[in-house]
Amino acid sequence: MPQTSSWRRSGRWRNDTRLALLGETPWDKPRPTSFTLDTGVSRVKYDQARWTDDSDDLYEPLLSEKTSKTVDIEDSPLPDDLTRDSLSLPDPAEPELARHYTRLSQMNYGVESGPFPLGSCTMKYNPSFTEDVAARADAAIHPGRPDSTVQGTLALCHRLQDYLGRIGGMDAVTLQPPAGAAGEFTGIQIAKAYHEHNDGERSEVVIPDSAHGTNFATAAMAGYEVVELPSGDDGRVDIEALEAAVGDDTAALMLTNPNTLGLFERDIEHVADIVHDAGGLLYYDGANLNALLGRARPGDMGFDVMHYNVHKTFATPHGGGGPGAGPVGVREELAQFLPNPHVRERGGNYEHYEPANSIGKVHGFYGNWPVLLKTFAYIARLGDEGLRDASAKAVLNANYLAEQIEYEVPFGPFHHEFVASAGEQDAADAAKRMLDYGVHPPTTKWPEIVDEALMTEPTEGETRRSLDQLAAAFNAVAGDSDAELADAPSRPAAKRIDQVTAARNPQLSWQALDDT
Ligand SMILES: Cc1ncc(COP(=O)(O)O)c(C=O)c1O
């Protein structure tokens, strides 16, 4: 077992971050190691370029320390203080380069390394056939080409609009927004345009306290006052509180269903009546659509506008802030406000056009095209039955996992995700400790309705065996001491960072960081 060496204890975490990002280490005598960790839950092989224990393992130099060559720089028209005369560049052989990047990739963790139960994020496995589809040469069209020369591309956009509309029970869908949050903003702009067009301005958007932060941010950015709705004792919308909150000023209620506790809003039709009777619109945050695929449709529940997080529900890559796509679906009477351009079929041809009262541009050209292409490929490959099967397995897996873990799950029955409580433990510590057992932790400390929340979403892709491994990691952490939790993680390449300093004084440069 590796020892934590003194540089770590002395708080030089920035070097650690640098190691993870650049594969360079400025400290002296680094030594790598390769070892297999048998946690009793899973076997994890660590094979890092360097390890900071005190053993005398073989040392494989990192890319930056291999042969480099110096190149002369041609004269440049830029000012002298912005240029240099020569530049030293790494000059590795191809195998060295391949090994370098492979090694770096092994220091990271992704859905292809193991389960990734980050609640609300739906980190499902992305089947690689969708990458093949997006990589086809005929998918790489110039976005400025005239419509008549890209009829296949436009037909595909039109079919995807149609697929998503049918899945969500919506009459029209724009593919333009590049993320869930961007979809929310687009959807609320559409709601705003609708009110301005019909009954004048409304000033408030009502949002349950269990909602994702982007809902609150969206409403505020769109210029609305946010009315926060406290959840009822059962974790769902409190009807009395809703009736009190909704009125003539209500532009929309933004709701996630199942909500972020994984609970289905059983009174959704009643909720829709309350909002509609007050003249408001019902907005569906589609981040949890994975729970309902092929079984229930927001449009049938009374929702007027919704976004789809295609990078969650339809298995397109997700993370690191992108790439993603957040198409928005609307009812017929809202279609006139969709962003420009929209794709339609006319007389057997497909074309871009500007809807009559469009809110304008929210993205350039086709939206985030490769992500949309992968979405299309995923939906077409799974078909109706496959999508129904995905939601069934997502719900089954969440319920199976919750049964296996020792932490309490206060709210239920839940669908595709559940929120356990770490109880006396700090949820963030528990999450860091899970890294030591070789699995990715759940989302922590949110929603705040659950103390020390561990929001867990295994997704449909996990097998019973991997769910058992995940449960064993949860249970091992549940039995760990405070000291073990406070020290975690001790095994991954990157250790715990000083989050306060990282948030208040972020160092975003690639330049060498000094040790002060
Ligand atoms: C419930 C919920 N709504 C909205 C979003 C925002 O989606 P995106 O990350 O695509 O912007 C998320 C993201 O995790 C979410 O969990």
The ligand as a Gaussian input file, in Angstrom:
#p B3LYP/6-31G(d) Opt

LIG

0 1
 C      -32.520000      18.323000     -12.884000
 C      -31.560000      19.028000     -13.830000
 N      -32.006000      20.052000     -14.572000
 C      -31.206000      20.713000     -15.420000
 C      -29.871000      20.362000     -15.572000
 C      -29.013000      21.175000     -16.507000
 O      -28.595000      20.425000     -17.599000
 P      -27.207000      20.693000     -18.341000
 O      -26.128000      20.172000     -17.466000
 O      -27.327000      19.940000     -19.619000
 O      -27.091000      22.163000     -18.584000
 C      -29.358000      19.305000     -14.832000
 C      -27.935000      18.918000     -14.959000
 O      -27.403000      18.052000     -14.341000
 C      -30.221000      18.608000     -13.945000
 O      -29.776000      17.581000     -13.216000

